[in-house]
């Protein structure tokens, strides 16, 4: 099949010998990242409450023809993946 290991060193880890523990530790630190799923960023409530952003129908207070359709509207993080709730 002609398959070969992609042995190009990751930028930032060039000082480490490829395939060593130190290289892979550097690789993980440089390449991995965290995807946060923010919730509770758009508080729902009546327009009389200055701390709220949207009403129960997700309409943005003070705006016309705009709604928040995002996971940020739920008040607490679910125990499932937020994409499932969205």
C-alpha distance (Angstrom), angle and dihedral (degrees) to the residues before:
residue distance angle dihedral
X1 . . .
X2 3.80 . .
X3 3.79 94.3 .
X4 3.81 115.7 167.0
X5 3.78 134.1 -177.9
X6 3.79 111.4 -102.4
X7 3.78 97.0 -120.3
X8 3.80 101.5 175.9
X9 3.79 107.0 127.7
X10 3.76 117.8 -118.9
X11 3.82 112.6 -110.0
X12 3.78 106.5 -101.9
X13 3.81 93.7 31.7
X14 3.79 99.7 66.6
X15 3.80 92.5 111.9
X16 3.82 91.8 64.9
X17 3.79 125.5 79.2
X18 3.81 110.0 -107.3
X19 3.84 116.2 -103.1
X20 3.80 94.7 16.0
X21 3.78 123.7 124.8
X22 3.81 89.8 -110.3
X23 3.81 91.7 52.2
X24 3.82 93.4 50.8
X25 3.80 90.9 44.9
X26 3.80 88.8 54.0
X27 3.81 90.1 45.1
X28 3.80 91.7 54.6
X29 3.80 92.9 46.5
X30 3.82 93.3 48.6
X31 3.79 102.4 37.6
X32 3.78 107.1 34.9
X33 3.76 122.5 81.6
X34 3.73 140.4 174.6
X35 3.78 124.1 -111.6
X36 3.75 108.7 -151.5
X37 3.77 119.5 -157.1
X38 3.76 102.9 -153.9
X39 3.78 117.5 -153.0
X40 3.77 132.1 178.8
X41 3.80 94.7 35.5
X42 3.82 95.9 122.0
X43 3.78 109.0 48.5
X44 3.79 116.2 -147.8
X45 3.78 120.8 -140.3
X46 3.79 146.4 102.6
X47 3.80 119.9 -43.1
X48 3.82 88.2 -117.0
X49 3.83 89.2 69.5
X50 3.82 107.0 80.6
X51 3.82 91.6 -157.5
X52 3.81 93.6 63.4
X53 3.79 127.3 89.2
X54 3.79 104.5 -171.9
X55 3.79 139.6 23.3
X56 3.82 126.4 -125.3
X57 3.82 90.0 -81.0
X58 3.83 91.0 54.0
X59 3.82 93.1 -110.3
X60 3.80 112.8 150.8
X61 3.80 111.9 -117.5
X62 3.80 113.8 -111.5
X63 3.82 93.9 13.1
X64 3.77 133.0 94.6
X65 3.80 126.1 -136.2
X66 3.79 95.4 2.3
X67 3.81 128.7 111.6
X68 3.77 135.6 177.4
X69 3.77 108.2 -120.6
X70 3.76 99.7 176.2
X71 3.78 140.9 108.0
X72 3.81 88.0 -110.3
X73 3.80 88.0 81.9
X74 3.82 96.2 70.7
X75 3.82 113.3 90.7
X76 3.82 99.9 -138.1
X77 3.79 135.5 27.0
X78 3.81 112.5 -98.5
X79 3.79 122.4 -129.8
X80 3.80 88.4 -120.2
X81 3.79 128.5 66.3
X82 3.79 108.7 -70.9
X83 3.82 91.2 -127.3
X84 3.80 88.7 66.2
X85 3.79 91.3 54.6
X86 3.80 92.8 44.4
